[in-house]
């Protein structure tokens, strides 16, 4: 069975679940005026909130893809990442440099997680 949650502007659902696996669509910062530290904290906080609402948590994240406007910001992102993910619950992860995410947006994140 497929469950779709949190429709967004008639374009997508923020979470789609199939067989206990949660697919979380592109999370962007609420405030594109923040620096990379602020934007990273914002998208990871949003991820945590979405997971909590879907009956999961950060320890159940299986895979994350981060799209970055500037890969030079990866070290800054990693410092924030370490506040959310502990060594015993690190998901598979990829960071991809992209040309443009929109005005001021430094990153976008997608994730796959198991339901608790």
VEXTIVO-54574 format. One line per field, with one value per residue (C-alpha): x, y, z. Coordinates in pm, whole numbers, plus 32768, in hexadecimal, padded with zeros to 4 digits. Layout:
// VEXTIVO-54574
X <- [X:...]
Y <- [Y:...]
Z <- [Z:...]
END
This chain:
// VEXTIVO-54574
X <- [8000:8077:8026:805A:8073:808F:802E:80EA:8049:7FAF:8107:8182:8164:8278:8272:8211:8213:8222:824B:82CC:83C9:83A3:8412:8440:8446:851C:853F:85BE:8601:84DE:85C6:86AD:8755:8807:8971:89C8:89CB:886E:87E3:8878:87E5:8694:867A:86F1:85F9:84E6:8552:853D:83E2:8362:83E9:8352:8200:8219:826A:83E1:851A:867B:8700:8628:86B0:8740:87BA:87DF:8833:88A1:88A1:898C:89B1:8B1D:8BD4:8CD3:8BC8:8BD2:8CB8:8BCC:8AA3:8B5C:8B89:8A11:89CF:8A96:89A1:8880:8919:89E8:8AF8:8A1D:88FF:89AA:88E3:8974:89A9:8A06:8A4B:8A1B:8A82:8976:896B:883C:873B:868A:86DF:87B1:876D:88B1:8830:870F:86F3:8638:862C:85B8:8564:84C7:8390:83D4]
Y <- [8000:815F:827D:83E6:84F7:866F:86E5:881C:8918:8805:87A2:868F:85E6:862A:84BD:8383:8239:80DE:7F9E:8057:8128:82A3:8369:84D8:85D4:8709:87D0:8934:8A39:8B11:8C42:8C5B:8D87:8CAB:8C41:8AD2:8A81:8B12:8A6F:891D:892F:8992:8873:876F:87F3:87DA:8674:861C:86B9:8600:84B5:84EC:8530:83F4:830B:82FF:83B8:840C:82BA:8215:82E2:81F9:82E9:8461:8524:868D:8776:889E:89DE:89EF:88AD:8989:89A2:882A:8844:8941:885E:8736:87ED:8824:86BD:8635:86DC:8614:84C1:83F6:8303:81D5:824F:82E3:82B3:827F:83D9:8494:8606:8688:87DB:8886:89C6:8A6B:8A22:8B71:8CCB:8CAC:8B37:8A84:8920:8830:86DE:859C:846D:8306:827D:814D:816E:811D]
Z <- [8000:7FB0:809D:8034:813D:8150:7FF3:7F84:7E9A:7DC5:7D45:7E2B:7F7C:8077:80E5:8028:80E6:8050:811B:824D:818D:818E:805C:80B4:7F99:7F74:80B5:8087:8193:8202:8202:80D3:8175:8274:824C:820E:8382:83AC:8271:82CC:8429:8397:829B:8397:8498:8390:8344:84B6:84D0:839C:841F:8577:84D6:8403:8526:84F0:8560:84F4:8568:845A:8336:822F:8123:80EE:7FB3:7FDD:7EB3:7EEE:7E29:7EA0:7EF5:7FA7:80BA:80F9:822A:82CA:8281:8319:8464:847F:8409:8531:8620:858D:8539:862D:85C4:860E:852F:83FC:82BA:8160:80CE:7F92:7F5B:7DFA:7D73:7CA4:7BD9:7C7A:7D89:7D81:7E06:7F43:7F71:7FC6:7FE8:7FB4:805E:8010:80F3:8110:8269:8307:83DA:8548]
END
